[in-house]
Amino acid sequence: MSESSTGPDGDAPDHGSTAPDHLVALRRDLHRHPEPAWREFYTTARIVEELERIGVDELHLGPDAIDPDLRVQVPDAAELAEWRERALEAGADPDVVEQLGEGVTGAVAVVRQGDHEQGPTIALRVDIDALPRAESTDDDHIPAREGFRSETGAMHACGHDAHATFGIGVLERVKESDFEGTLKLLFQPAEEVIGGGKPLANSGHLDDVDYLLAVHVGLDHPTGEVVAGIDGFLAVTQLRAEFTGEGGHAGARPEEGRNAVQALATAVQNLYAIPRHSEGVTRINAGQVGGGTASNIIPEEAFLQGEVRGGTTELRDYMQERAEQVITSAAEMHACDADITIEGAAPSATSDESLVSLVQGLAVDIRGVESVVHRDDLGGSEDATELMRYVQERGGQAAYVCVGTDHPGGHHTATFDVDERSLPIGIDLLTESVLRIARERPDAGE
């Protein structure tokens, strides 16, 4: 955490401000119906309902919103069918669900206002997926106590229900303003599996974007604190290795088998022995492993689900190359085969100073903001970096903003929840940022 400032005139802001009732209701509805990556049928349909209520110039769904061929970790047809049916039973519009097909979820909404051809194109990216984990049933957990706890077995344990609500709230405010230009609302699926950013970035909708904002709640910053620019994104690759050997009788003919679990065990141990790099942060984790069927059978199949990260994309690539080498060598050592599949990846990214400074300057005047941090490091990974880099490589500007929120449990835990006082802060901050960007066009043409 670095440079920070207090509200105007040094006064403590009023934390009592609240979001409009219909936006609180939206956030709670989304929290009650969370859906993991590529299963966001109800979530997308609910967002579409709000977009149609507000009115947009273009609404893109399914293959018109993202490139379906670039998706990774898509569930099988049976699981998708189960989540589609669940969404319909919860009240999702059947026409919208049909357009989402086999898990091509998410939406892109476009609004053109004023002399839009002379104005900039600004995009706001919010992610909408949930995590595959159970939510707390404790009475002191507000969603459980107040009746909007998850009904699906998944959970909004990272605040994406609030992010989607930010998007709808900003759209309402911009539509009522003197904004001149084009605003694109990007409701991105599958962030939690590092799977939705690339299909959205390569959809064509970002080709004309001059400025991109992405947002997250919390990140261990309290309600009333804003981080104008998040950096320190670790580039990440998630991979799966399938080891194949040959089964056999562990007692009678052990020499005839080729033990896939032995190859797996060698790979796991040697992955953690990869030398760290002198130029920056590197990470590796074998997060899930398995194989074999019985103690007296030489296992012919085993698997490893893992990830590598790096402080830069180049450092991530170093770790990935070495990890693949280790896995292949471990398999060869034990006369097995290894098939490696990349299941998700995202680069590193840096928020542009022009936008960071603009957001910081605005934040001190937003009601409810007590302190503003210029920049902070995420320390993790996020596939908003795919969109940020896509825009930046084409001459645009991008920034990732954090709106603090008090959360009783850490991110991804059963007791995570969003302090709803952060909803109006995020909506006000993002709306004012869009309006100021449209008027000032920071670093335009550079």
KEMARTI-829158 format. One record per residue (C-alpha): residue in one letter; x, y, z. Coordinates in steps of 0.1 Angstrom, whole numbers, plus 5000, padded with zeros to 4 digits. Each point is the difference from the previous one (the first is absolute). Layout:
aXYZ/...
//
This chain:
m500050005000/s501350344991/e498950374999/s496650065016/s497850305007/t496950085020/g496750154989/p499450374992/d500950245028/g501349715020/d496449925012/a499049645006/p497549914973/d496549885007/h500049624999/g496249995002/s499450054963/t498249714984/a499449874965/p496550024986/d497749725012/h499849844965/l503749974997/v500449855035/a497249764990/l501949914968/r503249935019/r498249785024/d498249824972/l503249924983/h501649905033/r497149755005/h500549854965/p503849974995/e501349814971/p503649884993/a501850064967/w498149944968/r496949925020/e498950365005/f496649954984/y497850165026/t502550275007/t500250104964/a496349994996/r499550225031/i502650254987/v498250014966/e496750075018/e501650315016/l501750114967/e496749984982/r498350205028/i502650274997/g500249994962/v503249954980/d500950064963/e501549654995/l499849685021/h502349714991/l499549655014/g501549664993/p502549984971/d499250374993/a501550095034/i503049785003/d502149774977/p498749655011/d502949824984/l502550165025/r498249875031/v501849765024/q498749785028/v496549984985/p497849755018/d498649704982/a496650014983/a498249825029/e501350255026/l499150304978/a496549854995/e499649975037/w500950365007/r497850134971/e497149825015/r500850145034/a500050354986/l496749954983/e498449875032/a501350325017/g498250214975/a502650074973/d498750124966/p499949694978/d500850204969/v503250145016/v501049655013/e499649864965/q502250274986/l502849905025/g500049654985/e502749775013/g501450235026/v500850304979/t499050235029/g500650375007/a498850314983/v501250324983/a497850315000/v500750314980/v498750355006/r500650304976/q499250345012/g500350364989/d502550064972/h501349655004/e502049994968/q502250285013/g500149865035/p502249725013/t499149635005/i500249905036/a499649655013/l499249885035/r500749635008/v498349825028/d500249635006/i496949805009/d501049645009/a500049835034/l502149745017/p499249635004/r499850005038/a497449995027/e498950315019/s499850035037/t496749935018/d501050185032/d497450255014/d502750275002/h500649974962/i497750274986/p498949824968/a498949705021/r498350225026/e498250234975/g499049734976/f502250044969/r502549735006/s500949794970/e497449754988/t502349834974/g502949845019/a502350264985/m500950335016/h500850364992/a503049995022/c502050274982/g497450274995/h499149964963/d496450055009/a501050355011/h502050054968/a497049924978/t498050245021/f502650274995/g499649964962/i496250045001/g500350305024/v502550174978/l497949954969/e497050155017/r502050315010/v501850054967/k496749984981/e498750285021/s503150224995/d501550234974/f502449734989/e501150024964/g501649704985/t499649625000/l499949795032/k500449634999/l499049795030/l501949675000/f498449745022/q502749734999/p499549645009/a502549755013/e502650225018/e500549755028/v501449744976/i502150264981/g497849914970/g497850294990/g502450294994/k501649874968/p496749914983/l498650345008/a503250194990/n500049834967/s496250054993/g500550314980/h498350225025/l503250145014/d501550094966/d498950365002/v500250055037/d502150315010/y499749955038/l499349705021/l499149985037/a499849685020/v498949985036/h500249785031/v498650035035/g501949935032/l503449864994/d500650065037/h499250374997/p497250125024/t496750174991/g500850374993/e503449934984/v500750024963/v503149884981/a500350204968/g502249754983/i500749645007/d503249854988/g502149705009/f497949764980/l501849664998/a499949864965/v498649645004/t499649684981/q497849725013/l500949664986/r498949635003/a502349714995/e498649654993/f502549725006/t499449674983/g501949685008/e499049635000/g498249815027/g501049685016/h500049785031/a502050175027/g500949675016/a500349744973/r501450214970/p501250345013/e502750024973/e497449994972/g498250325011/r500850364993/n498950195030/a498350334991/v499850115037/q503849965003/a500450234970/l497650245016/a501850005034/t503350064983/a498550294980/v498550175031/q503249985020/n502150144971/l497550274992/y500850165033/a503749974993/i499850244970/p502550285007/r498450335007/h500950294977/s502350295010/e497950254980/g496849985021/v497349805017/t499349644988/r497449765014/i499049644994/n497449785016/a498849644995/g496650065013/q498249684992/v501449654993/g498549654998/g500349664985/g499749635005/t497249775010/a501249755026/s503149935021/n500749674982/i499750144964/i502850194983/p498350334990/e499950064963/e498550355002/a500750315022/f499550374997/l501350335012/q498250335000/g502450295006/e501050354992/v503050224995/r500250385005/g502550274995/g500350375008/t500250064962/t498749804971/e503649914991/l500649865035/r496849804997/d501249864967/y503349905016/m498149815027/q497649844975/e502949884978/r501849855029/a496949845014/e499149834967/q503649874998/v499849865035/i496749834994/t501249844967/s503249895015/a498349845030/a497749814977/e503049874979/m501949905031/h497349765009/a499249894964/c496750185000/d498450264977/a498950355011/d497450214982/i500150365011/t497050234994/i499950375006/e496750085018/g500350375004/a502550284998/a500350385004/p502950244997/s501250275024/a498950364995/t500550355014/s497450275005/d500750314979/e501050305022/s497750244980/l497049815012/v501349925035/s500650375006/l496550094986/v498349755023/q502050115030/g499150364994/l496349914998/a499949765029/v500750265028/d496650174991/i497949684999/r497649985030/g501149725023/v503649994990/e502350055030/s503449924984/v501549964965/v503049794992/h501850094969/r501249654991/d500149665016/d501149654990/l497449724995/g502449725008/g497949764980/s498749954965/e497050144980/d499149954964/a498950364997/t503750034990/e499049854967/l497750294993/m502450265014/r502949884978/y497749974970/v498950365003/q503550135009/e501749824971/r497750194976/g500850345015/g497350025026/q500150055038/a499049765027/a499849995038/y498849765026/v498250175030/c499349865034/v497050115021/g500649895036/t497449815019/d499949855035/h499749634996/p499749785031/g501749704983/g502950014976/h499549984962/h498949654989/t498949905035/a496649885012/t499450325019/f501050254974/d497450284995/v499950354986/d499350305021/e497150154981/r501150355009/s502849954974/l497449974972/p499250384997/i503750085004/g501049774971/i497150124978/d500750375007/l503849964994/l499749814968/t497350234986/e502050315007/s503149844986/v498249924967/l498650354998/r503450165007/i501849784975/a497550094973/r500650375007/e503750005005/r501249714979/p503249955020/d503149934978/a497949984969/g502049924969/e503249935019/
//
